[in-house]
Amino acid sequence: MKRFLSALGFILILPNAIKAQDPHFSQFFSSPLTLNPALTGKFDGTLRVAGNYRNQWPAFNNVYTTSTLSVDFHLLKNKLPDFDTWGLGILALKDQAGGNILTNNYLGISTSYHKALDENGFQQIGIGFQGTYGQKRLDISKLYYADMLTPFGFTGLTQEIYQNDNLNLNYLDLNAGLLFSSSTNDQNNFYVGASMYHINRPRESFQGGSWSVSPRTTLSAGGYFPLSDIITLHTSGIYQVQNKATEMVVGGALAAALDVESENPSNVFIGSWYRLNDAIIPYIGLEFAGLRIGATYDINTSSLKSGSQSRGGMEISLIYIKRPAGYKGIPCPKF
């Protein structure tokens, strides 16, 4: 019965799904290459691996699931001016809707360069670019149509005609971003950035229509600063616009150090973000040995809460940053 309702619900929204907005993460701060290409290589270490998994509206039998994996690192570190950074990254993303009826796969390569504006490298400005290969597939063998409905369920035949049972389209995409970051000492960092995805408006239609992917513009800002010897406040927010849809998320978390004297201390995080007019997003996290694990659960507060049973979505993030012994870089955005 759940499969039936899930498939039926997906059909009802299918006309809008074809022109839907990009997948999004509540933990946007843990998915740097989907937030801003200028964040490529912008971290305190030599290698960063990030992974994310989101299950949106689990009450509807996994109607939307999204997962990503990215790796980024520095290039020519010893040949650039002091405190300048050149980063290169690879991103893979998979987004599934309606129980695998509609699948999106993306593979992207991004690069960014950050220029130090002062002698300590505490103030930097960077620009980044990302090229993406996208593939969208619609499996019509899993769809149900109104003319298939009989007294015994969806057992009839449909008059809908397609060229084949697996409709595929492929396209190339271009994204870009800017980032400014600043620190007053080696214990804090503040940043503000802007990015645009789908600059070239790639065509996206299964049946020869004129639909294009709308550009997504994102403004982001955040920072972290110590409140005491063991407590640090991390805060961040974004504002996104795509087509006629907007999204604003703000919040923060407190990090408590478990071993202050360590060169790479462990931390426990607790906090919350809020998606305007949509959801409260409690967050917990654990950081140790360069690995940070974060978990959120959207508590739906919008008019959809009756249908979603207030269950907006579960999300898990992993970020690993490699720091060789004795490594000391400049402060970089963390959230």
Helices and strands as residue ranges (DSSP letters): H 2-17, G 28-30, H 32-35, G 37-39, E 47-56, G 58-60, E 64-74, E 85-97, E 102-116, E 123-139, G 140-142, G 146-148, E 149-150, E 153-154, E 166-182, E 189-197, E 216-226, E 231-242, E 245-257, E 267-275, E 279-288, E 291-300, H 305-308, E 311-322
